Amino acid sequence: MATDNLRQALLIIALVFTGLSAIADSKILATGGVSGIEGGSGGGVNPWALISGYGSSGEWGATAFSTHVRIDDFQLWSRGGALAYGDRVELSFARQTLKVRPLDTSIRQDIVGLKIRLIGELLYSRAPQISLGVQHKTLEDNAIARALGASDDSGTDYFLAASKLWFAAAAGRNLLTNISIRHSRANQNGLLGFGGPGDPSRWTAEMSAAVFINDHWLVGADYRQKSGQLSSVDEDDWSDIFVSYLPNKRLAFVAAWAELGDIAGLQDQSGFYLSAQVSL
């Protein structure tokens, strides 16, 4: 059922592309961010306060993306899209598939997200743009998660993100920063289930920064704390260094080197992150 719902949602987004492309063009290049692995607008591994697409007040915007992460013992595919209105509300969808090479098996997860811009603007207000986000995650393949001690197959993350573009702040170049706090029970983003022994509530922090080399190229980094609720295996924080290329408002490409630490008992997982996005 979750898979059918996701497919229907992506079909709706595809139809929106054909009907709304002519009007979703008011925002400045790169101010919609790129698609993160959880589907919403942000960097590679962190959601930001930005709203997807290029629609401003009274306009619709939409994105579709495909991301591939290849690290030592795993491969992750994340595909989905987002629909936004008025640069105020964003609804996103993602299907994640994690291949565990040592076990020759795959883990699938669906993520449905909602983000609302509360106050502020990325460019022109003194206060940062602040958004509230919710992500409901459903794990379809739970054998590994249960074996490691996860208590649930689904969970909901809540986060508050603040993003700001600082003009000429880094050696004369524009600097984009984001800081978020997240409440989550997800183990490895939910791919290893939710909760664990004692099932404590956890708050974590996420930080991102990107420098505009010019109007089309950005270089930056992400850092994401993890909840680490499984007592059977360690869960390290995530970090990456990325380069983004936005040739125009319709396309965006991201390449990154990701350091993801220990995952499911397999140590020092690192490798490449590649993503492509279409925006309207």
C-alpha positions as CSV (number, residue, x, y, z in Angstrom):
1,M,0.0,0.0,0.0
2,A,2.8,2.4,0.9
3,T,4.5,1.7,-2.5
4,D,1.2,2.3,-4.4
5,N,0.7,5.6,-2.6
6,L,4.2,6.8,-3.4
7,R,3.8,5.9,-7.1
8,Q,0.5,7.8,-7.2
9,A,2.1,10.8,-5.5
10,L,5.0,10.9,-8.0
11,L,2.5,10.6,-10.9
12,I,0.7,13.7,-9.6
13,I,4.0,15.6,-9.4
14,A,4.8,14.6,-13.0
15,L,1.4,15.9,-14.1
16,V,2.0,19.1,-12.2
17,F,5.3,19.6,-14.1
18,T,3.5,19.8,-17.4
19,G,0.8,22.2,-16.2
20,L,2.8,24.6,-14.0
21,S,6.2,25.0,-15.6
22,A,5.4,28.3,-17.1
23,I,4.6,30.1,-13.9
24,A,7.0,28.6,-11.3
25,D,9.9,30.9,-12.1
26,S,10.0,33.8,-9.7
27,K,12.7,32.8,-7.3
28,I,16.4,33.4,-7.8
29,L,18.6,30.5,-9.0
30,A,19.6,28.1,-6.2
31,T,17.1,29.5,-3.6
32,G,15.1,26.4,-3.8
33,G,18.1,24.3,-2.7
34,V,18.5,20.7,-4.0
35,S,16.7,17.5,-3.1
36,G,18.1,15.7,0.0
37,I,18.0,11.9,0.4
38,E,14.7,12.2,2.3
39,G,13.0,14.0,-0.5
40,G,12.6,17.6,0.7
41,S,14.7,20.7,-0.2
42,G,18.1,21.0,1.4
43,G,21.6,19.8,1.0
44,G,22.7,16.2,0.5
45,V,22.0,14.6,3.9
46,N,20.3,17.6,5.7
47,P,16.9,19.2,5.0
48,W,17.1,23.0,5.0
49,A,14.5,25.7,5.7
50,L,14.2,26.4,2.0
51,I,11.1,25.4,0.0
52,S,11.5,23.3,-3.2
53,G,11.1,24.7,-6.7
54,Y,11.0,28.2,-8.0
55,G,7.4,29.2,-7.3
56,S,6.9,32.4,-5.2
57,S,3.8,34.0,-3.8
58,G,0.7,32.5,-5.5
59,E,2.8,30.1,-7.6
60,W,3.4,26.4,-7.6
61,G,6.8,24.7,-7.8
62,A,7.9,21.1,-8.1
63,T,11.0,18.9,-8.2
64,A,11.9,15.3,-9.1
65,F,15.2,13.7,-8.1
66,S,17.4,10.6,-8.2
67,T,20.3,10.1,-5.8
68,H,22.8,7.3,-5.6
69,V,25.2,6.8,-2.7
70,R,28.0,4.2,-3.0
71,I,30.0,3.5,0.1
72,D,32.2,0.5,1.1
73,D,29.6,-2.1,1.9
74,F,26.4,-0.4,0.9
75,Q,24.6,1.2,-2.0
76,L,21.7,3.6,-1.5
77,W,19.2,4.8,-4.1
78,S,16.8,7.5,-3.2
79,R,14.2,8.7,-5.7
80,G,11.2,11.0,-5.4
81,G,9.9,14.5,-5.7
82,A,8.3,17.5,-4.0
83,L,5.4,19.8,-4.6
84,A,5.4,23.4,-3.2
85,Y,3.0,26.3,-3.1
86,G,3.7,30.0,-2.5
87,D,7.3,29.4,-1.3
88,R,5.4,28.6,1.9
89,V,4.5,24.9,2.0
90,E,6.3,21.8,0.7
91,L,5.0,18.2,0.4
92,S,7.7,15.7,-0.5
93,F,8.0,11.9,-1.2
94,A,11.0,9.6,-1.4
95,R,11.6,5.9,-1.8
96,Q,14.9,4.7,-0.4
97,T,16.5,1.3,-1.3
98,L,19.6,0.3,0.5
99,K,21.6,-2.7,-0.8
100,V,23.6,-4.5,1.8
101,R,26.3,-6.1,-0.2
102,P,27.8,-8.5,2.4
103,L,24.4,-10.0,2.9
104,D,23.2,-9.7,-0.7
105,T,19.9,-8.2,0.4
106,S,18.0,-4.9,0.1
107,I,16.1,-2.7,2.6
108,R,13.3,-0.4,1.4
109,Q,11.8,2.7,3.1
110,D,9.2,5.2,2.1
111,I,9.3,8.8,3.4
112,V,6.5,11.4,3.2
113,G,7.4,14.9,4.3
114,L,5.7,18.2,5.0
115,K,7.5,21.5,5.5
116,I,6.1,24.9,6.3
117,R,8.0,28.2,6.3
118,L,7.1,30.0,9.5
119,I,8.9,33.3,9.4
120,G,11.8,35.1,7.7
121,E,13.2,35.0,4.2
122,L,16.4,33.6,2.9
123,L,17.6,36.8,1.2
124,Y,16.0,40.0,2.3
125,S,15.0,39.8,5.9
126,R,17.4,40.3,8.9
127,A,16.0,37.1,10.5
128,P,16.8,33.8,8.9
129,Q,14.1,31.8,7.1
130,I,12.7,29.3,9.6
131,S,10.7,26.3,8.7
132,L,9.0,23.5,10.6
133,G,9.2,20.0,9.0
134,V,7.7,16.6,9.6
135,Q,8.8,13.3,8.0
136,H,6.9,10.0,8.4
137,K,9.1,7.0,7.5
138,T,7.8,3.5,6.9
139,L,10.3,0.6,6.7
140,E,9.1,-2.2,4.4
141,D,12.0,-4.7,5.0
142,N,12.5,-5.1,8.8
143,A,14.4,-8.4,9.2
144,I,17.8,-6.7,9.8
145,A,16.3,-3.9,12.0
146,R,14.5,-6.4,14.2
147,A,17.7,-8.6,14.5
148,L,19.6,-5.6,15.7
149,G,17.0,-4.7,18.3
150,A,14.8,-2.0,16.7
151,S,11.4,-1.7,18.4
152,D,9.3,-0.3,15.5
153,D,9.0,-0.4,11.7
154,S,7.9,3.2,11.3
155,G,8.4,6.5,12.9
156,T,8.0,10.3,12.6
157,D,10.8,12.9,12.6
158,Y,10.2,16.5,13.5
159,F,12.7,19.2,12.8
160,L,13.1,23.0,12.9
161,A,15.5,24.5,10.4
162,A,16.9,28.0,10.0
163,S,18.6,29.1,6.7
164,K,20.2,32.4,5.7
165,L,22.1,33.7,2.8
166,W,24.9,36.1,3.8
167,F,26.0,38.4,1.1
168,A,29.8,38.7,0.5
169,A,30.5,37.0,3.8
170,A,33.2,34.5,2.7
171,A,36.1,36.2,1.0
172,G,33.7,38.4,-0.9
173,R,31.4,35.5,-1.9
174,N,27.9,34.7,-0.8
175,L,27.5,32.2,2.0
176,L,24.5,30.0,2.7
177,T,24.1,28.5,6.2
178,N,21.6,26.2,7.8
179,I,21.2,25.0,11.4
180,S,18.5,22.5,12.4
181,I,17.4,20.6,15.4
182,R,15.6,17.2,15.0
183,H,13.6,14.9,17.2
184,S,13.9,11.3,15.9
185,R,13.8,7.7,16.9
186,A,15.2,6.6,13.5
187,N,18.2,4.3,13.4
188,Q,20.4,5.1,10.3
189,N,17.7,7.4,9.0
190,G,15.1,4.7,9.6
191,L,16.7,2.0,7.4
192,L,17.5,0.1,10.5
193,G,14.2,0.7,12.1
194,F,13.1,3.0,14.9
195,G,13.8,3.0,18.6
196,G,15.6,0.4,20.6
197,P,16.3,-0.7,24.2
198,G,14.7,1.8,26.6
199,D,13.4,3.7,23.5
200,P,14.5,7.2,24.7
201,S,13.6,10.4,22.9
202,R,16.5,12.0,21.2
203,W,17.2,15.6,19.9
204,T,20.0,16.0,17.4
205,A,21.6,18.9,15.5
206,E,22.3,19.3,11.8
207,M,24.5,22.0,10.2
208,S,25.3,22.9,6.6
209,A,27.3,25.7,4.9
210,A,27.8,26.4,1.2
211,V,29.9,29.1,-0.6
212,F,28.8,30.4,-4.0
213,I,31.8,30.3,-6.2
214,N,29.7,32.0,-8.8
215,D,26.0,32.0,-9.8
216,H,26.1,28.4,-10.9
217,W,28.6,26.6,-8.6
218,L,28.5,26.0,-4.8
219,V,31.0,24.2,-2.6
220,G,30.0,23.2,0.9
221,A,29.7,20.7,3.7
222,D,27.0,19.0,5.9
223,Y,27.2,17.5,9.4
224,R,24.4,15.5,10.9
225,Q,24.2,14.0,14.4
226,K,22.6,10.6,14.8
227,S,20.4,9.3,17.5
228,G,22.2,6.0,18.2
229,Q,19.4,4.1,19.9
230,L,20.5,0.5,19.1
231,S,22.7,-1.0,21.8
232,S,23.9,-3.8,19.6
233,V,25.8,-1.6,17.0
234,D,27.3,1.9,17.0
235,E,25.8,4.7,14.9
236,D,28.2,7.5,14.0
237,D,27.4,11.0,12.9
238,W,27.3,11.7,9.2
239,S,29.3,14.3,7.3
240,D,30.0,15.2,3.7
241,I,31.8,17.7,1.4
242,F,29.9,18.6,-1.7
243,V,30.0,20.4,-5.0
244,S,26.7,21.6,-6.6
245,Y,26.2,22.7,-10.2
246,L,23.0,24.5,-11.3
247,P,23.3,25.3,-15.0
248,N,19.8,26.9,-14.9
249,K,16.6,26.8,-12.9
250,R,15.5,23.5,-14.4
251,L,18.5,21.3,-13.5
252,A,20.8,20.7,-10.5
253,F,23.6,18.2,-10.0
254,V,25.4,17.4,-6.8
255,A,28.6,15.3,-6.2
256,A,29.9,14.6,-2.7
257,W,32.3,12.6,-0.6
258,A,30.4,11.2,2.3
259,E,31.7,9.9,5.7
260,L,29.0,7.8,7.3
261,G,31.0,6.0,10.0
262,D,29.9,2.6,11.4
263,I,26.7,1.1,9.9
264,A,25.1,-2.1,11.2
265,G,28.4,-3.3,12.6
266,L,30.4,-2.5,9.4
267,Q,33.0,0.0,10.2
268,D,34.2,3.3,8.5
269,Q,31.7,3.5,5.7
270,S,32.6,6.2,3.2
271,G,32.2,6.9,-0.5
272,F,30.6,8.9,-3.3
273,Y,27.2,10.7,-3.4
274,L,25.7,11.7,-6.8
275,S,22.4,13.4,-7.3
276,A,20.4,14.9,-10.2
277,Q,17.3,17.1,-9.9
278,V,14.7,18.6,-12.2
279,S,12.9,21.7,-10.9
280,L,9.8,23.6,-12.1
